[in-house]
Amino acid sequence: MIRSTALDAGGAQVLLSNDLGDYAILSADEFEAYKLAPDTMSLDRRRDLEARSLLAEDSERQWSQLEKAAFNTRKAFLLEGPSLHIFVVTLRCDHSCQYCQVSRASIHSGKHDMSYEDATLAIERVFESPSQTLTIEFQGGEPSIRFDLVRYIVERAKQRNETEGRKLSFAMVSTLHHLSDEDLIFCRDHEIRISTSIDGPPELHNMNRPNPGRDAWERTVSAVENTRKILGPEGVSALPTITRAALRNPEGLINQYRDLGFPTIFLRPISPYGFATKTRKAIGYDMADYLRFYDQALNYILDLNAAGEPFEETYTAILLRHILTPFHSGYLDLRSPAGAGLGVLVYNYDGRVFPADEARMAAETGDDRFAMGKVSDPFDVLMSSEAMRWLATGAVSEHLPGCRNCAFVPYCGSDPVYHATIHGDPAANRSGTEFCQKHTHIFQSLFRRIATADAETMRTFVSWAMQKPRESVPYCGWIDQ
């Protein structure tokens, strides 16, 4: 199907795209001719559109073998099955983050930890997934409080994998505050990737993420340094959650990450899930405010790159991979059909299984519609649960109101968990939702930049999309292998 969407309010530029992800950017006059009399367009433009399969509707002809291969490449994740398996080993945490999506438990609680029995059953579910690539990720709460469980799960999964032969990897999201050197050595030896949160300069971080000692910033920065000593310079990554206070100074936030030696930043807006909805009035903002912040931040990052300093905005890089390459990034929120359940399973501390981390966050506020079952249920039973059937009604963007005619749909996703949580229906009309506002604005911005084809911007975009060092892209269209 060929779709069209204006890239600006006046329609001076219009994006055409098809299900293969091929696209062209037309002027207003070209688009008028395209609609009414394509034969009046220049021969070069008609040939270009025909080469991109943008001149004839799919229903008017059969796809070629090359086009079928291109579509199958873009949707290859459909054949994989759940590859990300999140273990919430405890809900306990000693931070009181303003935007926390779950009702954390006291660090002294004895009722909010995963049992060894449930951990063992969850490992069985992991290996029942057909995916040949498996990632086990530890979350919380603060997972390092139960590092004994982390050790057990890693060692048992690796033992199981000796006969399974899957590509198995591990990750952990942590404040870093409770990780001993012995724990970090275990992470190094078993190649556990670690991610933490840094919300900006000390005063902002400490305000957003208070801990009992009121020294969250100092302890986090010290722990980052120690983690790098043991795991190596790239042994820990970080990302901020953008609260209202962070909107005031995007350059300062980015500079803080540069000063700490991080080469990337993920400009993640505040969550609308779970208990975070209760604090949104105090620290939240309108999507328009976030998008102004994002534009300012991206401009600054592109200027850094043009000046010779490689620095990446991770979410932009994910979107560019969808636009500029035939491959999907793997990012779960931007899949169609949706990644919930099909790409990720979450094993909660209480033994329940959810199709996404956001779904278990909603459950913590009493919304149990997303629960797929228990870790004792076989994989096939979980996948055929009522929750999965419900989410399936909003899983395919190409068939959803507000998405089906949008030219950005080949690069976007459906995210039914978000729409079920916020709008009550996984198949809710996406038009006007914050999800749609965010992605429409960012896609319009990126395609306008691509249309301008500034050489330095395109070098940066290609390096991000291809996951290559910027110096390996001498100019757009050429990559030095």
N, C-alpha and C positions, 0 to 999 in steps of 0.2 A: 504494500500500500504506500502511495506517495502522499506525504503530509506537508503542510506549509504553516509557518508561524512568523509573524513580524518580529524583527530584532530591535525595534524602537517604536515609540508611541505613534509616530507619523507614518510608519510603514515604508520608510525610505529604503530599507533593506529587508528582504524576506528570505528565510531559510527554507529550502526544500530538503526533505530526507525520505528515506525508504526503510523498510524493515531490515535491510542489510547494514544499515548505518552509513551508507553513502549519502553525501550531501552536496548542495551547491548553494551559494549565496547570490541572490538576484537583486538588482535594483528595482525600484517601483515600476519603472517603464518595462523592464524585462519581464517582471512578474505579470503585468497586465497582458503583454503579448503572449506569454506562456499560457495563460488561462484562455485567451480568446482566439489566438491564431499563432500557434507555435512555428508555423512555416515562415512567418515574417521575421523571426529571430535570425541573427547572423548564423552562417553555416558553422563557424567555429563553436558558437555557444550550443547549437543543436547537437553537434557531434559530442561535445563535452557532456551534455545532459544524457545523451543516449549511452555513452560509455559508462556513466554512473547509474544506469538503469532508472533514470529520473524523467524519461520522456513518455514512456508507456506504462500504464497501470499494470500491476502484476496479474490482474484478472484477464488482461487482454493477451497474455502469452504465458508460456511455461518457463519456469526458471531453468537456467543452464546448470550444468554440473558445477561450474565455478561458483555460481551464485548460491547454489545449495550448500557448497562447502563453506562459503563465507558466512551464511546464516548459522550453520552448525557450529562453526568456530565461535561465533559471538554468543551462542547459547550452550556452549560445551558443558557448563556447570550443571545442566539438567541431568546429565548422565552420571554425575559423581555421587550423589547422596550426601547426607550431612558429613561435612569434613571438620567443622569446628565443634568441639564438645567442651562446654563450660562447666566446671565443677565449683559450686559455691560451697566451699568446705566449712565456712563459718559465717555467721552474720555479725559476729562480735567485732567491734572497732573502738579505738579510743579517740577518734576524731569526731567532731560535730559539724561536718561540712554543711553550709547553708543550703546547698543545692542537692544534697544527698537524695537519691531516688528510692532508697529503701529505709525502713525503720531499723536503724542499726541497733544491735543489742549491746548491753554493757560488756566491757571486756572481761568482767568477772562472772558473767552468766554461764550457766552450765547446761542450758537448754537450746542452744542455737548452733550446735556443731553437727556436721555430717557424721554419721556412724561409720565404722569400718565396714559393717555389713552392707550399707547402702553404697559406699564407695566401691566395694567389690562388684556389686550388681551393676553399678553404672559403667564400670570398665567392660563388663559383658555387653552392655548396650552399645558402647563405643565400637567394639569390634564386630557387632552385627550390622553396622552401617556398611554399605557396599563401597564406600569411598576408599580408593587406594592411598589417599593422602589424608592423614588424621592429625589434627592439632588438639591437644588437651590444654585448656587454659584455666588457670586458677583465679577465682575472684572471691569477693566477700561482700560486706565486711572487709576485714583485713586477713587475707589467707595465711600470711606468715605466722599469725598467732597459732595456727594449727599446722606448723611445718612438718610435724610428724605424719599427718595425713598426706601432705604434699609428697613427702618421701615415699610413703607406702604406694600411692597411686602411680607415681613415676616408675618405681621399681617393678611393680606388678604389671603395669602396661608394657614396659619394655620386655619383661619376661614372656608375656603373652605374645608379643610381636615377633619373638624368635621363630615361632611357627607360622604366624600370619604373614610376615614379610611386607607389611605396609610401610609407607614413608611416614614416620611418626615424629612429631615435634611437640615441644612444650612451651607454654608462656605463662606469665603470672603478672597480675595487676596488683601493685603494692605501694603503700606509703614508704616502704624501705626501712621504717623506724625499728622494726622488730627482727630484722634479718641479721643474724650473727655472721661472723666470718666463716664459721663452719657451714652455715646454711648457704652462703654465697659460693663457697667452694663446691658444694653439691650442685648448685645451679650451673656453675661453670662446667663441671664434669659431665653433667647431663644436658648441657646446651639449652637451658631454660631461659628464654627471652624475658626480660623484665621491663615493665612499663610503669611509670609513676605519674603523679600529677604535680605540675607547677603552674600556678595561676598568674604569675607575674612577679613584680617586685615584692620585697618582704612584707610591706604593710598590706598589700592586696592579698597575698597568699595567706598571711596569718588571719586576716579578716574572714576570708572565704573558708578556710580550713583550720579552725581552732582546735588545739589539742590541750590536754590538761596542763602542760607546762608553758603554754602560750609561746612555744618556740618551734612551731611547725616548720617555718622557713629554714631556720638554722639547722635543724636536725635533717631536713630533707636534702639540703645542699651538701651537708657533710656526708650523708649516706650515699648520695650520687657519686661523690668523689671516691668513697671507699668501694662502691660497687664497680666503678671503672677500674680501680686498681686490681681487683680480683678477676673480674669478667672481661676486662679489656675496654678500650676507649668507646666501643659501640655496644657495650654490655647492657646499657640501660637507655631507654627512650622516655620521652615525657610529652605530655600534652596538657593544655589548659582547658578549663571550662569557662566560657566567656560570660561573666556576670555584668550587671549594669555598670559597675565601677570600671571594668576593663574597657568599656566602649570609649571612654574619654581619651585613651592614649594608645592606639594600636601600635605606633612606632615604639613606644616604651616597652610594651609587652614583647614585641619581636626582638628588640635589643637585649632584653633580659635573657631570652633563649640564646641569642648569639654570644652573650657574655659567659653563659654557662657551657658553651661549647656544643650546643645542639644544632645540627645542620637542617632541621626541619621543624615545622610547627603545624598542628592540626587545629584550625580555628573552629572549635566545636561550640555551637550555641547551647544555652542552658536547656536542660531536658524538660519535656512536658509530662514525664511519667512519674507514677508512684507518688512518694511523699514530696518530691520536688514541686508539685503543683501548689503545695501549701505555702511555700516561700517565694513563689514567683512574683507576687505583688511587691515584695520587698526588694528583690534583687533582679527581677526579670525586666523585659522590655518588649516593644513591638518588633515584629520582624523587619520592618522598614529601618529601624534604628540599627539592628544587627547588620543589615545589608550595606548601610552606609559605612559602618565600621569595616566590614569585609572588603569593600572597594578600596578604602583608604589603605588597609593593610596589604592588599594584593599589589597596589601601585608601588608601595614602598619596597616590597619584596622583589618585584620585577626591576626596580631601580638598582637594588643591591646586586642582582644578577648581571644586569647590563654593565655595572661598574666592575665586574670581575669576581664577585663573591657568591659562590653557589649557595643558595638557601631555598628550601622548598616549602610551599604550602601544600600539605598532604591531600586535603580534600580536592583542591583544584587539580592536583596530579591524577587523582582517581578519575575525575570527570574527563580530563584530557586523554587518558588512556582509552576511554570509551569512544571519544570523538576521533582521535587521530590514529588509532590502531584497530585492527579487526578483533582484538582480544578483550575479554572482560577482565576487570581488575580483581574480581572475586569479592568485592565489597558487598556485604549481605543486604544492606538497606537499598541498594540500587540494582536489584535483580528483578527480572520479570520472565517467568514466574518468580514469586517472592522467595527470599532466602529463609524466611521463618519456617523452621521445621525441616525444610528441604536442604538447607545448607548448614544449619546449626541446631544443636540440642543443648538445653541447660538442665543440669542435674542439681536441684536445690538442696540445701542443707537438711530439709525435712523429708527428703526422699521423693518429692514430686518432680515431674519432668515438664519443661516448658519449651515452646518453639523459638524463643528469643529471650535475650536478657531483659529487654523492655517488658516482655510478657510476665516474667516473674516479678518485676518491679510493680507492675499493676496488681498482681496477686497480693502483694504485701499490704495493699490498701483495701483488700477485700474483693477484688475483681477476679474471680476464679474461672472465668470463661475460657481462659487460655490454657488451663492445666490439661496436659495430654494424658496423664496417668501417673503411675508410680515407677520407680526404677526397677521394680520386680516384674513389670510388664514387658513382654518381648518387644523387640523393635517394631515388628509388623503391626502389633496391637497399638503401639504409640502412634505410628504413622497413619493409621486408619481411624484415629480417635475423632470424636465429635468436634473437638477444638480445631483439628487440622481441616476437617471438612468445612467448618465455618470460615476459617481464614482463606480457604481456597476460593471462596466466592469473590474475593478482592485481590487475588494473587497475580493476575495477568493484566498489566497496564494497557496492552493493546486493545483490550475489550472494555475498559472502564470509562465511565462518563468523566469528562474533563481531561482524559488522557488519549483516548483512541484517535483523535484527530490532531494531536499535538506533534509538531516536528521534532520535539526533544525526546519523544518517547523511546527511540532506540538507545538512548544514552542514560535514561533515567530508570526508576524502579517504581514498584507499587506500594511497598511497605504497608501491608494490611494491618499489622499490629498497631502502628501509629494511628491509622484512621479509625480502627475499631475502638481504641482507647479514647481518642479525642472527640470523635464524631459519632461513636456508637455503632458503626457499621463498617466492616472491612472493605465493602464495595462502595463506600461513600463517594460522592462526586468530588474529585480532587480539586476542581476549579475553586480558587479563592482560599484554599487551606494554606496554613503556614508552610507546609511541605511544598506545595505548588509554588507559592510566592518565592520561597527561597531558591528553588531550583530553576524556575523560569528566569529570575533575575540573573543568576550566575551563568546560566547557559547563554542568555542574551549577551552578557558582558564578554564571555569567552569567544563567542562566534563573531562579535563585532571586532575584537582584537585580531582574530584570525583573518577576517576580511581585510583589515588594514595591512596585515602581513609585515609589521615592523620586524626587521631582521633580528634584532636582539631579543625581542619578545618571543619570536618563533623559535629561536635557538633554545630559549629557556623552556618553552612549551614542549618541544620535541624531546628534550632531555628528560623532562618530568614524565611524559607519556611513555617513553621507551625505557625508563628506569636506567638511564645511562648518565655518566658524568657529563656535565655541560661542555667540558673541553673536548669530548669525543664527538661533538656536533659542530663541525667547522661552519656549516651553514644549513639552513632548513632544507631537508631533502637528502642530506648526506650524513651518514653516521660512520665514524671510524671504528671498526670492530677491533 
